[in-house]
Amino acid sequence: MLLGALLVLLLFTGAGPASAHAALRGADPADGSVVKTAPRSITLTFTESVGLLDDSFRVLDPGNRRVETGEARHADGRADTARVTLPAELGTGTFTVAWRVVSADSHPIAGAFTFSVGRPSATSAPLSTGPVEEPATAGLHKIGRYLAYGAAALLVGMAVFVAVCRPPDVRPLHRPLVASWSVLTGSTVLLLLLRAPYETGAGPGQALDPAGLARTLDGRPGLALAARLALLAAAAVLLVRQRRRERPARTDLAVGAVLAVGLALSWAAAEHASAGIQVPVAMASSVLHLLATAAWLGGLTALLTLLRRDALPALVAARFSRLAAVSVAVLVVTGVYQSWRGLGSPGALTGSPYGRLLLAKLVAVALLLAAGTLSRRWTGRLVTEAARATTAPETTPAGTEARVRVDADIENRAAVRTRVPQPVGGPPPLDGPPADGPPADDPPLTPAEDAHRRALRRSVLAEVVVSVVVLGLTTVLTGTLPARSEAAAAAAEQSAGLPVASVTTVPFDLSAPGTPGARGTVQITLDPGRVGDNAVQAVVYGPDGGFIGIPELRLSFTLPSQDIGPLDAKLADRGGYWAASSFNLPIPGTWEMKVTVRTSDIDQVSETKTVRIAR
């Protein structure tokens, strides 16, 4: 149920491109520069370490022919650089450089720029404005990540539940444990095969390329996935050994703990924690956060499984309640640290996509805590009622001895109730009573105990449903650019002179006095503000600086020097702002942007401003 809900959540959220950490800090030669003599190499500098591919650089001459270059390497051994050598007889004119590397957190990033030798020239080499990732490969990769996260939470969480909460019979959990192991193994194999085409931007058909797989196993993300498969192979041995046992041995528990930590490390070593500031502390925090999440959410699934089979002693529920409290404490401490590391500033909590996702996750966690508090209350009542049902008042001893006897009675009642039934007259089970069922003297549940058990089952089900949302938001967060890195990337682009989004403010003033919204400004954003496809957003402000609504807003572009236009941006009202998801500006230069604002059926005004569109 948990994995299926996660897949539905994925399909509703779509398969958008993943965000990466690294950003281009500078290029030598610089974008748009004109050099007197041909350079012997091209060097790129990034905000953090990057991995190189066989095809990290493609250099095209003015005739759109590929230039033979050397092998891509790090400059002077610095992991945050990429360098490629050029031939001695490069020629003159404008050259196009397309580059592609892999960020330290495993996401591919790409870009393109031009430089000229001698003097600029016409060039037929296009600058790509398409997505960094191939859509089908990116979609399958995202599905694999969601399934892997969900299955890991179930596998590790249920194993922790068995080790800490010690249910008298773990056999009802064998099937979900095997299912989660199978899904995690399958999704890991899928991610390993898709790694090479995901990095290079190729289609899923390249997943079985032996050369690509060999290259994958030579990088950190591929090694982490291979290590995860080795750990899952060891986990399979443990699952087979436990298949006919009611309780795991101590050595199996110790080995399982090591495997759980190793699985968590396979994520921490290849995602957000492995890049940025304080990497050792961040990786330790990430491992603890993942284990606590799994113990809580996977434990909830185990709890619900046993509740549905009436195989949950009250004492086991009480133990899980304490485990959940410890998990929440760990999540709070590690979550605060990871939020500080990812946000960088309080304003980023509402001013960045990462911060808004984090807020959504916090709301979901608050709901989960509320449901958990309710479950803890029903657990306490169930324990109390079970104690009353198993210990007569006149024979109840005092102190520690009483608690031990009550606990033993509860365990004994649960053990009788969780025996595996067999058909009447059939062979006896491997463990437990004869096939005819429980003995006649098995005391039935009291009405109060049955009511508390049903209430606990409902509250745990609510926790599981909310946990699906929490796990889905967590997976989305791992593929979203943290606000601290987003700010660093923007600063790097500005310091390197690279184009960023173009923002233009156009004032307007209608001559009719007293007309509502007759004066104000229109703020127009072109992203990325370069040749090719641009996203357009326009916000209308009133004279007091607040948002105002208008019945119509038109935007067109003209390039007088080339006699191009007007080109209509075809803005659509998005409820509070106007936008066009894709608008193509084909040629660089100084464009005239005409804004027409209509405030009523008869009142409108047009204003014109120039905007520079870079290559």
C-alpha positions in Angstrom: 0.0 0.0 0.0 2.8 2.4 0.9 4.7 1.8 -2.4 1.6 2.0 -4.5 0.6 5.3 -2.9 4.1 6.7 -3.5 3.9 5.7 -7.2 0.5 7.5 -7.5 2.0 10.5 -5.9 4.9 10.4 -8.4 2.5 10.2 -11.4 0.6 13.3 -10.1 3.7 15.3 -9.5 5.1 14.6 -12.9 8.7 13.9 -13.9 10.3 17.3 -14.0 14.0 17.7 -14.3 16.1 17.2 -11.2 17.9 20.2 -9.7 21.6 20.1 -9.3 24.0 21.7 -6.9 27.0 22.8 -9.0 26.9 25.9 -11.1 29.4 27.3 -13.6 31.5 29.9 -11.9 33.7 31.0 -14.8 35.1 30.0 -18.2 38.4 30.6 -19.9 37.9 31.9 -22.6 34.9 33.7 -21.2 31.5 33.6 -22.8 31.2 36.1 -25.7 34.9 37.0 -25.5 37.1 37.8 -28.5 40.8 36.7 -28.2 43.6 37.6 -30.5 45.2 34.1 -30.7 43.7 30.7 -30.5 43.7 29.3 -26.9 45.4 25.9 -26.3 42.7 24.8 -23.9 39.2 25.5 -22.5 38.9 25.6 -18.7 35.6 25.7 -16.7 35.4 26.4 -13.0 32.4 25.3 -10.9 31.0 26.1 -7.5 31.8 22.6 -6.2 33.4 19.4 -7.4 32.1 17.7 -10.6 32.5 14.4 -12.4 33.6 14.2 -16.0 32.2 12.2 -18.8 33.7 10.8 -22.0 31.8 13.5 -23.9 32.0 16.3 -21.4 33.1 18.8 -24.1 31.9 19.4 -27.7 33.6 22.2 -29.5 32.1 23.3 -32.9 33.7 25.6 -35.4 31.9 28.4 -37.3 30.8 25.9 -39.9 29.2 23.6 -37.3 31.9 21.0 -37.7 33.2 19.3 -34.5 36.7 20.2 -33.4 39.0 17.4 -32.4 39.9 17.9 -28.7 41.9 16.1 -26.0 40.4 14.1 -23.2 38.5 16.0 -20.5 40.5 16.3 -17.3 40.5 18.3 -14.1 42.7 21.4 -14.2 45.7 21.2 -11.9 44.1 18.3 -10.0 41.2 20.5 -8.8 37.9 18.6 -8.7 35.8 21.7 -9.2 37.3 22.3 -12.7 37.1 20.8 -16.2 39.6 21.3 -18.9 40.0 20.1 -22.5 43.0 20.8 -24.9 42.4 22.3 -28.3 44.4 21.7 -31.6 47.2 24.1 -32.4 45.6 25.1 -35.8 42.2 26.1 -34.5 41.4 28.8 -37.0 39.5 32.1 -36.6 35.9 33.0 -36.2 33.2 32.2 -33.6 33.4 28.8 -31.8 30.6 27.1 -29.8 31.4 25.1 -26.7 28.8 22.7 -25.3 29.7 21.1 -22.0 28.2 18.5 -19.7 29.4 17.3 -16.2 27.9 15.5 -13.2 27.4 17.4 -10.0 28.8 16.0 -6.7 25.3 15.1 -5.6 24.9 12.9 -8.8 22.8 15.2 -10.9 24.0 16.0 -14.5 24.3 19.7 -15.5 25.0 21.1 -18.9 25.4 24.4 -20.8 26.9 26.1 -23.8 28.7 29.4 -24.7 30.7 31.0 -27.5 34.1 32.7 -27.9 35.7 34.2 -31.0 39.3 34.0 -32.3 40.5 37.1 -34.2 37.0 38.5 -34.8 33.4 37.3 -34.4 31.8 35.6 -37.4 28.5 34.1 -38.4 28.0 30.6 -37.0 25.5 27.9 -37.8 26.2 26.0 -34.5 23.0 26.1 -32.4 23.1 26.7 -28.6 20.9 24.1 -27.1 17.9 25.3 -25.1 16.5 21.8 -24.4 16.3 19.9 -21.1 19.5 18.6 -19.5 18.0 15.2 -19.1 16.2 12.9 -21.7 12.5 13.0 -20.5 11.9 9.2 -20.7 15.1 8.4 -18.9 14.5 11.1 -16.3 11.0 9.8 -15.7 12.1 6.2 -15.2 15.0 7.4 -13.0 12.6 9.3 -10.8 10.2 6.3 -10.5 13.2 4.2 -9.4 14.2 6.7 -6.8 10.7 6.8 -5.3 10.4 3.0 -5.2 13.8 2.7 -3.6 13.1 5.2 -0.9 9.7 3.6 0.0 11.1 0.0 -0.1 14.1 0.9 2.1 11.8 2.5 4.6 9.7 -0.6 4.8 12.6 -3.1 4.9 14.8 -1.2 7.5 11.8 -0.1 9.5 10.2 -3.5 9.8 13.5 -5.0 10.7 14.0 -2.4 13.4 10.5 -3.1 14.7 11.3 -6.8 15.0 14.6 -6.2 16.8 13.4 -3.5 19.2 9.7 -4.2 19.8 10.2 -8.0 19.9 6.8 -9.3 18.7 6.2 -12.9 19.9 5.7 -14.1 16.3 7.4 -12.3 13.3 6.1 -14.7 10.7 3.2 -12.3 9.6 6.0 -9.8 8.6 7.9 -12.2 6.4 5.9 -11.5 3.3 6.1 -7.7 3.5 9.8 -7.9 4.3 10.5 -10.1 1.3 8.3 -7.8 -0.9 10.1 -4.7 0.2 13.5 -6.4 -0.3 12.4 -7.4 -3.8 11.2 -3.9 -4.7 14.4 -2.3 -3.3 16.6 -4.7 -5.2 14.7 -4.2 -8.5 14.7 -0.4 -8.2 18.4 -0.4 -7.4 19.2 -2.5 -10.5 17.0 -0.1 -12.5 18.9 2.9 -11.2 22.2 1.3 -11.9 21.3 0.5 -15.5 19.8 4.0 -16.0 22.8 5.8 -14.5 24.9 6.1 -17.7 22.0 7.4 -20.0 20.9 9.6 -17.2 24.3 11.3 -17.0 24.8 11.6 -20.7 21.3 12.6 -21.6 20.6 9.5 -23.7 17.4 7.5 -24.0 16.5 4.4 -22.0 17.7 2.2 -24.9 21.3 2.9 -23.8 20.7 1.3 -20.4 22.2 -2.0 -21.4 25.3 -0.6 -23.0 28.3 -2.4 -21.5 30.6 0.6 -21.9 28.1 2.8 -20.1 27.8 0.3 -17.3 31.5 0.1 -16.9 31.7 3.9 -16.7 29.0 4.0 -14.1 30.8 1.5 -11.9 33.8 3.8 -12.0 32.0 6.8 -10.4 30.8 7.4 -6.9 27.0 7.1 -7.6 27.5 3.8 -9.4 29.8 2.5 -6.7 27.1 3.4 -4.1 24.4 1.5 -6.0 26.7 -1.5 -6.4 27.4 -1.4 -2.7 23.7 -1.3 -2.0 23.2 -4.4 -4.1 25.9 -6.2 -2.1 24.3 -5.3 1.2 20.9 -6.5 -0.2 22.4 -9.8 -1.1 23.6 -10.2 2.6 20.1 -9.1 3.7 18.6 -11.9 1.6 20.6 -14.4 3.5 19.2 -13.1 6.8 15.6 -13.2 5.4 16.0 -16.8 4.4 17.4 -17.7 7.8 14.5 -16.0 9.6 11.8 -17.6 7.4 11.1 -20.5 9.9 11.9 -18.6 13.1 9.6 -16.8 15.4 12.4 -14.5 16.8 15.8 -13.6 15.3 19.0 -14.6 17.0 21.3 -12.0 18.5 24.0 -12.4 15.9 21.4 -11.8 13.2 20.3 -8.6 14.9 23.9 -7.3 15.0 24.4 -8.2 11.3 21.1 -6.5 10.5 22.1 -3.3 12.3 25.3 -3.1 10.2 23.4 -3.7 7.0 20.9 -1.0 7.9 23.6 1.6 8.5 25.3 0.5 5.2 22.1 0.9 3.3 21.6 4.4 4.7 25.2 5.3 3.8 24.6 4.2 0.2 22.1 7.2 -0.1 24.1 9.7 1.9 27.3 9.1 -0.1 25.6 10.0 -3.4 23.1 12.8 -2.6 22.9 16.1 -0.9 25.0 15.2 2.1 28.0 14.4 -0.1 28.2 18.0 -1.4 28.5 21.4 0.1 29.6 22.4 3.6 30.4 20.2 6.6 30.3 16.9 4.5 31.3 14.5 7.3 28.8 15.9 9.8 26.1 16.1 7.0 26.6 12.5 6.1 26.3 11.3 9.7 23.2 13.4 10.1 21.8 12.1 6.9 22.3 8.4 8.0 20.7 9.0 11.3 17.8 10.9 9.6 17.2 8.1 7.2 17.3 5.4 9.9 15.0 7.3 12.1 12.5 7.9 9.3 12.6 4.2 8.4 12.2 3.1 12.0 9.1 5.3 12.4 7.4 4.8 9.0 8.4 1.2 8.4 7.5 0.4 12.0 4.1 1.8 11.5 3.6 -0.5 8.6 4.6 -3.5 10.7 2.3 -2.3 13.5 -0.6 -2.1 11.1 0.1 -5.5 9.7 0.0 -7.1 13.1 -3.1 -5.2 14.1 -5.0 -6.3 11.0 -4.1 -9.9 11.9 -5.0 -9.5 15.6 -1.4 -10.5 16.3 -0.3 -7.4 18.2 0.3 -7.7 22.0 -0.3 -4.5 23.9 3.3 -4.7 25.2 4.7 -4.7 21.7 2.6 -1.6 20.8 3.9 0.1 23.9 7.5 -0.7 22.9 6.9 0.8 19.4 5.4 3.9 21.0 8.8 4.4 22.8 10.7 3.6 19.6 8.6 6.2 17.7 9.4 8.8 20.4 13.1 8.3 20.1 12.8 8.4 16.3 11.0 11.7 16.4 13.7 13.1 18.7 16.4 12.1 16.2 14.4 13.5 13.3 14.0 16.8 15.0 17.7 17.2 15.8 18.9 16.0 12.3 16.1 17.8 10.5 17.0 21.2 12.1 20.6 20.8 11.1 19.8 19.7 7.6 17.3 22.6 7.2 19.9 25.1 8.3 22.5 23.6 5.9 20.0 23.6 3.0 18.4 27.0 3.5 21.3 29.2 4.5 18.9 32.0 5.6 15.5 32.3 7.2 14.1 34.2 4.2 14.8 31.2 2.0 12.1 29.2 3.9 9.4 31.1 1.9 11.5 32.6 -0.9 12.8 29.4 -2.5 11.3 26.2 -3.9 13.4 24.2 -1.5 12.1 26.2 1.5 8.5 25.9 0.4 8.8 22.1 0.0 10.4 22.0 3.4 7.4 23.9 4.9 5.0 21.4 3.3 7.0 18.6 4.8 6.9 20.2 8.2 3.1 20.5 8.0 2.8 16.9 7.0 5.1 15.8 9.9 3.0 17.9 12.3 -0.1 16.0 11.2 1.9 12.7 11.6 2.9 13.7 15.1 -0.8 14.5 15.9 -1.8 11.0 14.7 1.1 9.5 16.6 0.0 11.2 19.8 -3.5 9.7 19.3 -2.0 6.3 18.7 0.2 6.6 21.8 -2.9 7.4 23.9 -4.8 4.3 22.6 -1.7 2.2 23.2 -1.6 3.3 26.8 -5.2 2.5 27.3 -4.7 -0.9 25.6 -1.8 -1.8 27.9 -3.9 -0.8 31.0 -6.9 -2.8 29.9 -4.8 -5.8 29.1 -3.2 -5.6 32.5 -6.6 -5.5 34.1 -7.8 -8.5 32.1 -4.8 -10.7 33.0 -4.3 -9.8 36.6 -7.0 -10.1 39.2 -7.1 -7.2 41.8 -7.0 -9.4 44.8 -3.9 -11.3 43.6 -1.9 -8.4 42.1 1.5 -8.2 43.7 3.2 -4.8 44.2 6.2 -3.1 42.6 8.5 -4.4 39.9 7.3 -8.0 40.4 3.8 -7.0 39.4 4.9 -5.3 36.2 7.0 -8.3 35.2 4.0 -10.7 35.8 1.6 -8.4 33.9 4.0 -8.2 31.0 4.5 -11.9 31.0 0.7 -12.5 31.0 0.2 -10.0 28.1 3.0 -11.8 26.1 1.5 -15.2 26.9 -2.0 -14.1 25.8 -0.5 -12.6 22.6 1.5 -15.8 21.9 -1.6 -17.9 22.1 -3.5 -15.5 19.8 -0.8 -15.3 17.2 -0.4 -19.0 16.5 -0.7 -19.9 12.8 -4.1 -21.7 12.2 -4.3 -24.8 10.0 -7.3 -26.6 8.5 -9.0 -29.0 10.9 -7.5 -32.4 10.6 -4.5 -31.1 8.6 -0.9 -31.4 9.6 0.3 -29.5 12.6 2.1 -26.2 12.1 5.9 -25.9 12.5 5.5 -23.9 15.6 2.5 -23.5 17.9 -0.6 -25.5 19.0 -2.4 -28.3 17.3 -4.4 -27.7 14.1 -7.7 -27.4 15.9 -6.9 -23.8 17.0 -6.2 -22.1 20.3 -7.1 -23.9 23.5 -10.5 -23.5 25.0 -9.2 -21.6 28.1 -7.8 -18.8 26.0 -9.4 -15.7 27.5 -11.3 -13.6 24.9 -10.7 -9.9 24.5 -12.8 -7.8 26.8 -15.2 -5.3 25.1 -13.0 -2.4 26.3 -9.8 -4.1 25.1 -11.4 -4.8 21.7 -12.6 -1.2 21.4 -9.1 0.1 22.2 -7.5 -2.2 19.7 -9.9 -1.1 16.9 -9.2 2.6 17.8 -5.5 2.0 17.7 -5.8 0.3 14.3 -7.6 3.4 12.9 -5.0 5.8 14.3 -2.1 3.8 13.0 -3.8 3.6 9.5 -4.0 7.4 9.6 -0.3 7.6 10.4 0.6 5.3 7.5 -1.5 7.5 5.1 0.2 10.7 6.2 3.6 9.0 6.2 3.2 8.3 2.5 3.0 12.1 1.9 6.0 12.7 4.2 8.1 10.1 2.4 7.1 11.5 -1.0 8.0 15.1 0.0 11.3 13.8 1.4 12.1 12.2 -2.0 11.2 15.4 -3.9 13.5 17.4 -1.5 16.5 15.1 -2.3 16.1 16.2 -6.0 15.5 19.9 -5.3 18.3 22.5 -5.3 18.8 23.7 -1.7 18.4 27.4 -1.2 22.0 27.9 -0.1 23.3 26.3 -3.3 20.7 28.2 -5.4 22.1 31.5 -3.9 25.7 30.4 -4.5 24.9 29.5 -8.1 23.2 32.8 -8.8 26.2 34.7 -7.2 28.6 32.6 -9.3 26.7 33.4 -12.5 26.7 37.1 -11.8 30.4 37.2 -10.8 31.2 35.2 -14.0 29.2 37.6 -16.1 26.9 34.8 -17.2 23.4 35.9 -18.2 20.7 35.5 -15.6 16.9 36.1 -15.8 16.1 39.4 -17.4 13.7 41.6 -15.2 12.2 44.8 -16.7 9.8 47.2 -15.0 7.5 49.2 -17.3 5.4 52.1 -15.8 2.0 52.9 -17.2 -0.4 55.8 -16.7 -3.9 56.2 -18.2 -5.0 59.7 -18.8 -8.6 59.2 -17.4 -8.5 60.5 -13.8 -10.1 58.4 -11.0 -10.0 55.2 -13.0 -9.3 52.2 -10.7 -5.9 50.8 -11.4 -5.2 53.6 -13.9 -1.5 54.0 -12.8 1.1 51.4 -11.9 3.9 49.3 -13.2 4.3 45.9 -15.0 7.3 43.8 -13.9 8.2 41.4 -16.7 10.7 38.5 -16.3 12.3 36.7 -19.1 14.0 33.4 -18.0 16.8 32.9 -19.0 16.8 36.1 -21.0 18.8 34.5 -23.8 18.3 33.4 -27.4 15.9 30.5 -27.7 12.9 29.5 -25.5 12.1 31.8 -22.6 9.6 31.6 -19.8 7.7 34.9 -19.5 6.0 36.2 -16.3 4.3 39.6 -15.9 3.0 41.0 -12.6 0.9 44.2 -12.5 1.4 46.5 -9.5 -0.8 49.4 -8.4 0.4 52.9 -7.3 0.6 51.6 -3.7 2.8 48.7 -4.7 0.1 46.0 -4.2 -1.0 43.5 -6.8 -3.9 44.6 -9.1 -6.0 42.6 -11.5 -6.6 43.8 -15.1 -8.8 42.3 -17.8 -6.1 42.1 -20.4 -2.3 42.3 -20.8 -0.5 42.0 -24.2 3.2 41.7 -24.8 5.1 41.8 -28.1 8.7 42.0 -29.2 10.3 43.7 -32.3 13.9 43.7 -33.5 14.2 46.8 -35.8 17.7 46.1 -36.9 16.7 42.8 -38.5 13.1 43.9 -39.4 11.7 41.0 -37.2 8.4 41.3 -35.4 6.2 42.1 -33.8 6.2 38.7 -32.1 3.3 38.1 -29.7 4.2 36.5 -26.4 0.6 35.3 -26.0 0.3 35.8 -22.2 -2.3 33.9 -20.3 -4.0 35.0 -17.0 -2.7 32.6 -14.4 -4.8 34.1 -11.5 -2.8 37.0 -10.0 -0.1 37.2 -12.8 0.3 36.7 -16.5 2.6 34.2 -18.1 3.7 32.2 -21.1 5.6 29.0 -20.5 7.6 29.1 -23.8 8.4 32.1 -26.0 11.1 32.0 -28.6 13.5 34.9 -29.3 15.5 33.7 -32.3 18.3 36.3 -32.6 20.4 38.2 -30.1 20.3 41.9 -30.0 18.4 44.9 -28.5 14.7 44.1 -28.8 11.8 46.6 -28.4 9.3 45.2 -25.9 5.8 46.7 -26.2 3.4 46.3 -23.2 -0.3 47.0 -23.6 -2.4 47.3 -20.4 -6.2 47.3 -20.6 -7.9 48.3 -17.4 -11.5 48.5 -18.6 -13.6 48.0 -21.8 -12.5 51.3 -23.2 -9.3 52.2 -21.3 -5.9 50.9 -22.3 -2.3 52.2 -22.8 0.8 50.9 -24.5 4.4 51.5 -23.4 7.7 50.4 -25.0 11.0 49.5 -23.5 14.2 48.0 -24.8 15.6 44.7 -23.6 19.0 43.1 -24.4 18.8 39.5 -25.4 22.2 37.7 -25.2 23.4 34.7 -27.2 
